[in-house]
Structures are given as structure tokens and as C-alpha cells.
């Protein structure tokens, strides 16, 4: 007898969104306020902020270690380990509600420079550059960091990226300047909204402008702007006004379906017992058949002259045919016995009737005349 083990499967209905979140890329030149915008996530009411600080500047922000955690990344290779710690390791005990990476360009350029150095060492050319295929492969590997943060974390995220200051694009012809525009082509696929931050003169005053340049969200049209002392909460409030409040932002709503589905154990089933060729021969001889009859059946039904090479399925088939033949013979024998018994009964009845109908002879008169 067999019985399938009970196992659990993920319930797809448990993956319905239960909380609204916003994943942003904030790009801009140096000194436009990107890090201060990241710091504002700590005051947005979405939980404790964790900043992965590749540039090691979070020490300049007020509240590091108390209001939020700014983790300094001393070496680029540490970043994936820090992210795993926060998402799947001991860092989960900190109950982080949002994450930020400052900056993507800092991490990308550090790892890219290592690849360039490896190419130049391999080729022996101090000016060698990676091929297009090598750049694409490098970019796919490094984007694993973005995938972990922006998708797998399930939290609101801000990714800081560097771009040349406005009007200086033509002067950025050094190695880093050529790499930075390439990073955005991968970043845009992992975020909901990409915003460029710049300092602009408007109405005679210098103001900070946050302008949406790429968007996957209907709440943020390309060209939408927020100016002045803009915080992450301002973007959340705008999204809430435009998209509605079906999904809460601060806390996830209760789950409507269990996360796992428990499969019910299948009922016990009987496994048919297999019969060997020796058992089949013994069964045949017990009912008056010979081995030659089995050999003939194997040739006719399975084209096999050697009965010891029959498969289990072929032996079972011959057993079914033999059983049917035996049952047919037994039925015929029983019918013959019934007919013979009926004939004998009828004969006995006829004899009895004849004796009853025969006239009784008159008694002889023994007296002499």
C-alpha cells in the first residue's frame, strides 16, 4: 500500500499586495541634496530607515544611529553581504521599514574599475577597455543588488545615483563619466519613479527642483515637479492622492488568505501484486494446462517465444487471459453438470411414472377346477 506524504505549497492568493510602497531613483549632481532627501525617509512614518552608505557620508546626517541606521560600506564587495544581513539575516530583528542605497554609481563604478583592471592585466594593454559583451555581463551581475533591494525587500526604497551637473555633460569624458550614464539604463527597470534633482533659478531665487524623468506609476507623470524643501513623505502623499488609499502605507493590512496551502493526503490505495512466471506455470498446471500452453500464449499475444523474458506487464496479461479461460471452463463444467442432473432427474421421474401407470395383474386362482 502506498500513501502520498502531506506537503505544503505557496498560496498564490496570499501574494496579493497588502501595503503601498514607493521605489524611487533620485539622480543629480553633487551637492543638490540627494542624501538629505534620503534622510527624510526616516520621518515619513514607514518604519525605521536603513541606509547602505557606499560613499560613507551618512555620518554627516543628523540622527544616524538613533533615528535611522547608516551602515558604512568600506569595500564594495561588502554591499551584497550587508543587504543579505538586513533582508534575510540577523538584521531582520531591527524591523527596518524602508531602505536606501547611497549611491548606486559609487558601487557600480568601484566594481567596474575592478573589471577594467582585470581586462588590462589580462591583455597587457594599459589602455584596454571591456568589450560590449563584458560590460553587459558585468551590468547583469551588479544589478543583483538592485533586485534584492527594490523587488525582494518588499519595502519602500530610494536609490541614489550620480549624474554630471547640468551643462557639464560634454566635459565628462573621463572613465567614470562614460560609465555613469550606462548605470541608469539598468536602474530604471527596478524603480517605480526616476527623479532628477537640480538647483534652478526661478523668479529670482535658487530653488531645489525634483522632476520626474521616467515613471512606471500613473500617479507620477513625466515632467511632474516638486520644488523647495521636498521630502519623501511629499511623494507618498501625492501618490496617495492620485492612486487612492486602497492599500495602506504605514502598516500592511491583514492577510485574507493563508500563505501556505496544505495538500490533503491521498487515500490509501492497494497496489496490485505482481505474479512471477513460476506462479503462472503452477496456476496453469493446477487447472489442467501445460507449459506449452503458456509458451503458445506468449508467442500469440506478445511475440515472445521465451517465457522467461516476459515483462511483468506481459505476465500479468497472460494471467488475466488464463484466469478468464479457467472461469469459462468452470462455468461450462457447471452448466454441463446442471444439465446432466436435470436429465437424470427427468429419467427418474419417467421411470416412476411408468411404474405407476402399469396395470396391476389379476391374482391367479390357485384353486384347481
For each residue, the residues with C-beta under 8 A, 3 or more apart:
1: 268 269 270 271
2: 268 269 271
3: 265 266 268 269
4: 265 266
5: 265
6: 262 263 264 265
7: 262 263
8: 260 261 262 263
9: 260 261 263
10: 14 15 259 260 261
11: 14 15 257 258 259 260 261
12: 15
13: 16 256 257
14: 10 11 255 257 258 259 260
15: 10 11 12
16: 13 256 257
17: 20 247
18: 247 252 253 254 255
19: 247 248 249 251 252 253
20: 17 239 240 243 247 248 249
21: 46 154 155 156 157 249
22: 156 192 193 232 235 236 239
23: 150 156 157 158 159 190 191 192 193
24: 157 158 159 191 192 193 194 195 232 235
25: 104 158 159 160 161 184 187 188 190 191 193 194 195
26: 34 37 38 158 159 160 161 195 197 210
27: 34 160 161 162 163 184 194 195 196 197 213
28: 32 33 34 162 163 196 197 198
29: 32 162 163 164 165 166 168 198
30: 162 165
31:
32: 28 29 197 198 199 208
33: 28 36 37 197 208
34: 26 27 28 37 38 102 103 160 197
35: 38 39 57 58 60 61 102 160
36: 33 39 40 61
37: 26 33 34 40 158 197 210 230 231 232
38: 26 34 35 41 49 51 100 102 158 160 232
39: 35 36 42 49 61 62 63 68
40: 36 37 43 44 231 232 233
41: 38 44 46 49 68 98 100 156 158 232
42: 39 48 49 63 67 68
43: 40 67 231 233
44: 40 41 98 156 231 232 233 236
45: 233 249 250
46: 21 41 97 98 155 156 236 249 250
47: 95 96 97 98 155
48: 42 68 69 94 95 96 97 98
49: 38 39 41 42 67 68 69 96 97 98 99 100
50: 68 69 71 86 91 94 96 98 99 100
51: 38 58 68 69 70 71 99 100 101 102
52: 71 73 79 82 83 99 100 101 102 149
53: 56 57 58 70 71 72 73 102
54: 73 76 79 101 102 103 106 107 110
55: 102 103 106
56: 53 59 72 73 74
57: 35 53 60 61 102
58: 35 51 53 61 64 70 71 72 102
59: 56 64 70 72
60: 35 57
61: 35 36 39 57 58 64 68 70
62: 39 67
63: 39 42 66 67 68
64: 58 59 61 67 68 69 70
65: 69 70
66: 63
67: 42 43 49 62 63 64
68: 39 41 42 48 49 50 51 61 63 64
69: 48 49 50 51 64 65 94 96
70: 51 53 58 59 61 64 65
71: 50 51 52 53 58 82
72: 53 56 58 59
73: 52 53 54 56 76 78 79 82 107
74: 56 78
75: 78
76: 54 73 79 107 110 111 114
77: 80 81
78: 73 74 75 81 82
79: 52 54 73 76 82 83 101 107 145
80: 77 83 84 144 145 148
81: 77 78 84 85
82: 52 71 73 78 79 85 86
83: 52 79 80 86 87 145 148 149
84: 80 81 87 88 89 148
85: 81 82 88 89 90 91
86: 50 82 83 89 91 92 94 96 99
87: 83 84 91 92 148 152 153
88: 84 85 92
89: 84 85 86 92
90: 85 93
91: 50 85 86 87 94 96
92: 86 87 88 89 95
93: 90
94: 48 50 69 86 91
95: 47 48 92
96: 47 48 49 50 69 86 91 99 155
97: 46 47 48 49 155 156
98: 41 44 46 47 48 49 50 155 156 157 158
99: 49 50 51 52 86 96 149 153 155 156 157 158
100: 38 41 49 50 51 52 157 158 159 160
101: 51 52 54 79 104 107 145 149 157 158 159 160
102: 34 35 38 51 52 53 54 55 57 58 106 160
103: 34 54 55 106 107 159 160 161 162
104: 25 101 107 108 146 159 160 161 183 187
105: 108 109 161 162 180 183
106: 54 55 102 103 109 110 162
107: 54 73 76 79 101 103 104 110 111 142 145
108: 104 105 111 112 142 179 183
109: 105 106 112 113 176 179 180
110: 54 76 106 107 113 114
111: 76 107 108 114 115 138 142
112: 108 109 115 116 138 142 179
113: 109 110 116 117 175
114: 76 110 111 117 118
115: 111 112 118 119 130 134 138
116: 112 113 119 120 128 129 130 175
117: 113 114 120 121
118: 114 115 121 122
119: 115 116 122 123 128 129 130 134
120: 116 117 123 124 125 126 127 128
121: 117 118 124
122: 118 119
123: 119 120 128
124: 120 121
125: 120 128
126: 120
127: 120
128: 116 119 120 123 125
129: 116 119
130: 115 116 119 134 135 138
131: 134 135
132: 135 136
133: 136 137
134: 115 119 130 131 137 138
135: 130 131 132 138 139 182
136: 132 133 139 140
137: 133 134 140 141
138: 111 112 115 130 134 135 141 142
139: 135 136 142 143 182 183 186
140: 136 137 143
141: 137 138 144
142: 107 108 111 112 138 139 145
143: 139 140 146 147 186 190
144: 80 141 147 148
145: 79 80 83 101 107 142 148 149
146: 104 143 149 150 159 186 187 190
147: 143 144 150 151 152 190
148: 80 83 84 87 144 145 151 152 153
149: 52 83 99 101 145 146 152 153 157 159
150: 23 146 147 153 157 159 190 191
151: 147 148 190
152: 87 147 148 149
153: 87 99 148 149 150 157
154: 21
155: 21 46 47 96 97 98 99
156: 21 22 23 41 44 46 97 98 99 232 236
157: 21 23 24 98 99 100 101 149 150 153 191
158: 23 24 25 26 37 38 41 98 99 100 101 232
159: 23 24 25 26 100 101 103 104 146 149 150 187 190 191
160: 25 26 27 34 35 38 100 101 102 103 104
161: 25 26 27 103 104 105 180 183 184 187
162: 27 28 29 30 103 105 106 180
163: 27 28 29 180 181 184 196
164: 29 168 169 171 172 177 180
165: 29 30 168
166: 29 198
167:
168: 29 164 165 171 172
169: 164 172
170: 173
171: 164 168
172: 164 168 169 176 177 178 180
173: 170 177 178
174: 177 178
175: 113 116 178 179
176: 109 172 179 180
177: 164 172 173 174 180
178: 172 173 174 175 181 182
179: 108 109 112 175 176 182 183
180: 105 109 161 162 163 164 172 176 177 183 184
181: 163 178 184 185
182: 135 139 178 179 185 186
183: 104 105 108 139 161 179 180 186 187
184: 25 27 161 163 180 181 187 188 194
185: 181 182 188
186: 139 143 146 182 183 189 190
187: 25 104 146 159 161 183 184 190 191 194
188: 25 184 185 191 194 214
189: 186
190: 23 25 143 146 147 150 151 159 186 187
191: 23 24 25 150 157 159 187 188 194 216
192: 22 23 24 215 216 217 220
193: 22 23 24 25 212 214 215 216 217 220 235
194: 24 25 27 184 187 188 191 212 213 214 215
195: 24 25 26 27 210 211 212 213
196: 27 28 163 210 211 213
197: 26 27 28 32 33 34 37 208 209 210
198: 28 29 32 166 208 209 211
199: 32 206 207 208 209
200: 206 207 209
201: 204 205 206 207
202: 205 207 209 227
203:
204: 201
205: 201 202
206: 199 200 201
207: 199 200 201 202 227 228
208: 32 33 197 198 199 227 228 229 230
209: 197 198 199 200 202 225 226 227
210: 26 37 195 196 197 225 226 227 230
211: 195 196 198 223 224 225
212: 193 194 195 215 220 221 222 223 224 225
213: 27 194 195 196 222
214: 188 193 194 222
215: 192 193 194 212 220 221 222 224
216: 191 192 193
217: 192 193 220 239 243
218: 221 242 243
219: 238 239 242 243
220: 192 193 212 215 217 224 235 238 239 242
221: 212 215 218 224
222: 212 213 214 215
223: 211 212
224: 211 212 215 220 221
225: 209 210 211 212
226: 209 210 230 234 235 238
227: 202 207 208 209 210 230
228: 207 208
229: 208
230: 37 208 210 226 227 234 235
231: 37 40 43 44 234 235
232: 22 24 37 38 40 41 44 156 158 235 236
233: 40 43 44 45 236 237
234: 226 230 231 237 238
235: 22 24 193 220 226 230 231 232 238 239
236: 22 44 46 156 232 233 239 240 249
237: 233 234 240 241
238: 219 220 226 234 235 241 242
239: 20 22 217 219 220 235 236 242 243
240: 20 236 237 243 244 245 249
241: 237 238
242: 218 219 220 238 239
243: 20 217 218 219 239 240 246
244: 240
245: 240 248
246: 243
247: 17 18 19 20 253
248: 19 20 245 251 252 253
249: 19 20 21 45 46 236 240
250: 45 46
251: 19 248
252: 18 19 248
253: 18 19 247 248
254: 18
255: 14 18 258 259
256: 13 16
257: 11 13 14 16
258: 11 14 255 261
259: 10 11 14 255
260: 8 9 10 11 14
261: 8 9 10 11 258
262: 6 7 8
263: 6 7 8 9
264: 6
265: 3 4 5 6
266: 3 4 269
267:
268: 1 2 3
269: 1 2 3 266
270: 1
271: 1 2
272: 316
273:
274: 312 315 316
275: 279 280 315 316 319
276: 279 280 315
277: 280 281 307 308 310 315
278: 281 282
279: 275 276 282 283
280: 275 276 277 283 284 294 315 318 319 322
281: 277 278 284 285 291 294
282: 278 279 285 286
283: 279 280 286 287 319 322
284: 280 281 287 289 290 291 293 294 322
285: 281 282 288 289 290 291
286: 282 283
287: 283 284 322 326 329
288: 285
289: 284 285 293 294 322
290: 284 285 293 294
291: 281 284 285 294 295 307
292: 295 296
293: 284 289 290 296 297
294: 280 281 284 289 290 291 297 298 307 318 322
295: 291 292 298 299 305 307
296: 292 293 299 300
297: 293 294 300 301 318 321 322
298: 294 295 301 302 304 305 306 307 310 314 318
299: 295 296 302 303 304 305
300: 296 297
301: 297 298 314 317 318 321
302: 298 299 310 314 317 318
303: 299
304: 298 299 307 309 310 314
305: 295 298 299
306: 298 309 310
307: 277 291 294 295 298 304 310
308: 277
309: 304 306
310: 277 298 302 304 306 307 314 315 318
311: 314 315
312: 274 315 316
313: 316 317
314: 298 301 302 304 310 311 317 318
315: 274 275 276 277 280 310 311 312 318 319
316: 272 274 275 312 313 319 320
317: 301 302 313 314 320 321
318: 280 294 297 298 301 302 310 314 315 321 322
319: 275 280 283 315 316 322 323
320: 316 317 323 324
321: 297 301 317 318 324 325
322: 280 283 284 287 289 294 297 318 319 325 326
323: 319 320 326 327
324: 320 321 327 328
325: 321 322 328 329
326: 287 322 323 329 330
327: 323 324 330 331
328: 324 325 331 332
329: 287 325 326 332 333
330: 326 327 333 334
331: 327 328 334 335
332: 328 329 335 336
333: 329 330 336 337
334: 330 331 337 338
335: 331 332 338 339
336: 332 333 339 340
337: 333 334 340 341
338: 334 335 341 342
339: 335 336 342 343
340: 336 337 343 344
341: 337 338 344 345
342: 338 339 345 346
343: 339 340 346 347
344: 340 341 347 348
345: 341 342 348 349
346: 342 343 349 350
347: 343 344 350 351
348: 344 345 351 352
349: 345 346 352 353
350: 346 347 353 354
351: 347 348 354 355
352: 348 349 355 356
353: 349 350 356 357
354: 350 351 357 358
355: 351 352 358
356: 352 353
357: 353 354
358: 354 355
359:
360:
361:
362:
363:
364:
365:
366:
367:
368:
369:
